[in-house]
Amino acid sequence: MQDEFDVGTRLKSLRQQFDLSQRQLAEAANVPHGQISMIERNHSSPSVASLRKILGGLNMSMSEFFEPEAPATHQVFFTPGDLRDLTSALYQDNDAAQRMITIKQVGDAKAHGLQVLHELYEPGADTGETMIEHEANEGGIVIEGELEITVGEETCVLKAGDAYLFNSRAPHRFRNISDRAARIVSACTPPYL
């Protein structure tokens, strides 16, 4: 079994690598100074949205944060086993989400400036009441099941064959309110995870 990822130590190491004080990183990320301190001392686990915001202050993606040693690759073709599982990194403190949502990335998104994801949402899965926002554009196609997607004030239940495309700066949320799994293939540029 893999050791649990130490978010606090990794964040502190990166902050020091960028030669930033906690206060400077907090200002760059537009978060309270105390939040950086609490996370670095592992006294607080950040939400996905908070961690994305903090990493934005370092100009770093979530996948870079959680897989710093991932080697660059020039691989062109991928089998299902080659996809990088981002689920545990995104939902490390939420066992229910880890059981209900699976997010896998094709190859090295940062190297290509494009993140291609295979996403699976089990019945009842929800990205959370705190809406997601990030600097990117994203789109996808539902290939199986149904998925409720909220973007800003608009909500729509998409079925197999339906698609979406929006500016990710708009608050958004994904929920599976049906009784069967929903599967989507999505793309995001620039990569945000």
N, C-alpha and C positions, 0 to 999 in steps of 0.2 A: 504494500500500500504506500502511495506517495505521501510524503510529509505535507502538512498544511502550509499553504503559501503565506509568508509573513509580509503582509501589506505594509505595515509600519516601517519595518527595516528597509524594504525596497524603496519606499517613498523617501525616507531619510537619505539613503545612499544616492538616489538620483538628484535630490535637491542639492546635496553637497557636491556632487559631480558637476552640476550646473553653476556652482558657486553662488547659491542663493540662500539668504536667511529664511527662516520660517515666515517672517513678516513679508519679505519680498515675494515669495511664492504665493502667499495668501492674496497679496495685492494683484499679482499677475493673473491669478485664477478668480479673483473677485469673490473670495470666501473669507470668513472670519479667521483671524490669526490663530485663535485657540483651536480651531478645527484641525489645522495642520499638526499642531503639537499633540493633540489627543490621538490622532491617527498614528503618528510616528511612534508614540509610546504604547501603541496597541490598547489604548483605553477606550477607543471608539472604532467601530467598523463603518466605513463610509458606504452610503448607498451607491448603486451603479451611477446614478446621475451626479452625485457629489464627486465621485472619483473621476468621472469623465471631465468634470469642470476643473478639478485640480490638475489633471494631466494636460488639459488645454493650456494651463499656465506654463507647462514644460514643452508644449508642442509635441506631445507624445500620444500615441494611440493606446487603447486598452490592451491589444495583443502584444505590443512592444513591452508594456509594463509587466504583463504576466508571463511572457515567454522571451526574456531578454537574450537567452542563449540560442534561440532558433536560428539555424544557419540560413543564409540567403541561398535560394535555389533558382535554377533556370528551368525547372520542370515545366513541361507543357501539358501533359496528360495526367489525370488523377483518377484513382479508383476510390470507392467510398472509404477505404482504410487510410488513404492519403490525406483526407480532409482534416483540418485542425479543429479540434473541439474547443469552442470558446465558452461552453455552458458553465463549467465549474468556475471559470474566472469571473464570469458575469454574476453568478448567483452563489458564490462561495459560502455565504452565510444564510442561505435560504434553501433548505433541503427540499421543500415542496416544489419550488421553481425548478431545481435541478432534476426532479423526477418528471416534471410536466412540460418543460421546454428544452429542446435540443437545438443548438446553433453551431453549425460547422462552416468553416471558411475554406475556400479553395485557394491553395498556394499562398504566396507572399503578397498580400494586398498592398502593403506600403510600396514595394518595389514597382508595382504596376499602377499605383494611384487609383486602384479600383478594387473594391471589396465585393466578392461574390459569395453569397451565403446560401446554405441549405438549412431551412428552419422547420422544425416540427413542434407543433403546439397540441398537447394532449387535451382532452375535454376538461374544461375548467381552468386551463392555463391563462395567465394574465401577466403582462409585463409590469403591472402595478398601477396604483392610483396616482403615484407621482409620474406625471407625463415625461416622456423622453424628449430631449432637445439636444441637437448637436449641429456643428458646422458642416453640412454636407447636403447632398440631394440623394434621394433613394427611390427605388421602384421595385416592384416585384409582381409575380404572377402566382396565384393560388393554383396549385396543381392537384390538390386533393382536399376534400372536406370544405369547411366554411370557417371564415375568420372575421371577427368584428374589428374594424380598424377605425380609430378616431384620430383625426388630424384637425387641430384647432377646434372649431365649433361643429365640424362635420363628422358624422359617424355613418358607416355603411357596413353591412355584412356582405363580404365577398365570397363567392362560390367558385368551385373549380372552373378555371378558364378566365375568371375576372382578374383584373390587374389594378395596380395603383402606382402613382408617381407624384412625389411632392418634395418641397423644400424642407429638409429635416430640422430647420430652425423653428418650424412650427411645432408646438407641443403635440406629441403623438403617443398612441397606446395600442397594443395588440391584445385581443382577448378571444379565446375560443369558448363561445357560449353554447356550442352544440354538444351532442353526445358521441361524436367521433373525432378522430385526430384530423388536424389540418396541417398540410404541408405546403410550404412556399419556397420558391427560389427567388432571391432578391439580389440587388446590387446597390452599392453605395459608393459615392465618390465625393470628396476624398474619403478614404477609409476612416472609420470612427472608432472601431473596437481595438 
